[in-house]
């Protein structure tokens, strides 16, 4: 049986979590369709647009014609649309070919997109006609229900990694300088300004601490200017996932000080948290969106309130000063990811959902 995956751009450099799920199929054969082939396409059956009409129809938020040809050729058991915008655009494909449609949400498409013109109405249609909706956290599921998506149609499938392929390095209390890392786009919701303030506060206390920031974005110049008033903060720009995974091994803690942005954008579940915990790296994060579902305060990591740089500073001090914390979080974090975020379990869950809607969805 075949599942047809569609994403407008397949994939951006950071969307390894989608690549893992697509390549991880056991009982289904993945076929990918996209308007813009980018990263992680090697070795996958791939369909792309054949005419200008495809791009015109996409801009009109309707099904690009080439997808109808793909559906006839591939005869998928299920259509898997990645992001809410794709789910709505593919309703025409579902209607014409009577193929069940599953839409998976990830973040901006849950709160930010509905605020744009026409999307509240379009989401009402998608909620009514779509066969199944996937959220990546329980928090996101609640957000979808609040927007009118039927709770009975929503399943939670968490971001997954191959824990067997992830090198685990048990951590202990830092012996000298505290080495911190932050990873993500340099945008407001990532809250990196608060990480910078916390590091500067620690240095003003006479502590040896460094912060390496991996990522790029519109706030880079502003953040670099903020960081320039003290030493120890380095911006490395955009990096391949392999580079990030290697960097995780050389640090003492990951900082994830995410916040609700002024434009209502917020995190879904940052995949870097899952990767860090699998590698044994302690995580200090904000109580934001679905993050507390994986970073359980005092058990698998430490939490602080949003926009609370003082709380983040205290958490970092606790990690540095309490001998047993790093080792406890290192092992507990790895175990939590193995239990709740391993790719094999999440693929099995997803394929069970495929089977359910393929049988009963239409």
Protein Blocks (a to p, Z undefined) as FASTA:
>chain_A
ZZddddfbacdfklmmmmmmmmmpmkbccddddfbdcehkgopacdddfbfklmmmmmno
pacfklmmmmmmnopabdcdehjklmmmmmmmmmmnopacddddfklmmmmmmmpghklm
mmmmmmmmpmbdcdfbfklmmmmmmnopafklpccddddddfklpccddddddfbbcddd
deddddfklommmmmmmmmmmmmnopacddddedddjklmmmmmmmmmpghiacebjadf
klmmmmmmmccbdcdfbccdfkopacfbdfklmmmmmnopacddddehjllmmmcghklm
ccddehilklmmmmmmmmmmmmklmmmmmmmmmmmmmmmmcfklmmmmmmmmmmmmmmmm
ZZ
